[in-house]
Amino acid sequence: MRDCDVRAGELFSYVDLEARVRKDHPLQGIRQIVNEALVSLEREFAALYSPIGRALIAPEKLLRATLLQAFYWIRSERLLMERLKYDLLFRWFVEIADDPAWDHSVFSKNRDRLLEGDISAKFLGAILSQTKVKRLLSTDHFSVDGTPIEGWASIKSFRPRNGSGDRPSDGGGRTWKQAHGERHSNETHALKTDPIAMLYKKGKGTEAKLCFMEHEVMENRRCLVVDAHLTEASGYAERVAALHMIGPFTDETQAITLGADNATYDTNDFVKDLRSMKVTPHVAQNVNSRRSGFEGRTTRHPGDGVSRRIRKRIEEAFGWIKTVAGQGKTKLRGRDRVGWAFTFAAAAYTLVRLPKLMTETG
């Protein structure tokens, strides 16, 4: 007997969200790790909110929703909230059940509060400090690299510092012809909309863009990101950031290695600084255009070749963060806000890889 095609305008239902998500879904393992990390940050969240006044949306829910935005390549908070209205999987992960979805503006209003507490870096640290995650990580072999991230700015806003390129009194703006008809330089020009973004190009023959510089440290055993940092874009920013980030991993009782590419890191000063920190540099040699900063005592060991092969996998993290997590061109302004989003995207990349790694290792 055929059932009737009855169209109901309203639906009353008690939905068990746990029963709607299969047990082997990738988000099952991720949510468990995320919830443990958020519980460990409860004191940090409490310090950011006043104990009196109107109850606001829990920061834990905001962070879970932001993770979904990175996992599923959702380009804006407005579209994220639209998805949260009807997607039971999203509601299950964020843990809002039958509660209505929020207005997209809550992310902008709460971002500065979470930024003040440096929550993205603490969230990444809380993930890596869990026992089941910590046993996956290497403590003596690391890799480092940097990549530019395009700022949310137009070359028309990159104007001379002397004020000659400001808006005319009639209210009109600069035209593209005016912007492209002059020579631009970080010494003579500054960005009006985001002064921290700098004109930068990755190499010879490439287009110069207004960028920030992203930096990552990866451990070499499972190739997981263990630290992320964002700086101004410059020719020496990658080396300075590398020395800053590798410092917490050094240990007087244990020798560590650091792999890197040759284009930026094979300099005498950088190699000397690493050795002074008791870090063995496993950097690819730049022997084509100039003299390398390495001697045979480093390159003759088999471990040097292994580190230089593995360090290329750091590009996988950069690729995922730029494409899937949508950080190839930031939609935020200011180094602090862009850095917060980048570090949180690095945490999301780590979370994506953890469930499978933990299954493989038992």
PyMOL commands that set and color helices and strands:
alter all, ss='L'
color gray80, all
select helices_A, chain A and resi 17-20+26-40+42-48+59-71+77-86+88-94+105-116+119-128+131-134+155-157+176-180+237-249+262-265+268-276+296-299+302-323+335-360
alter helices_A, ss='H'
color red, helices_A
select strands_A, chain A and resi 141-150+158-160+189-191+198-200+209-219+225-232+256-260+279-283
alter strands_A, ss='S'
color yellow, strands_A
deselect
rebuild
show_as cartoon
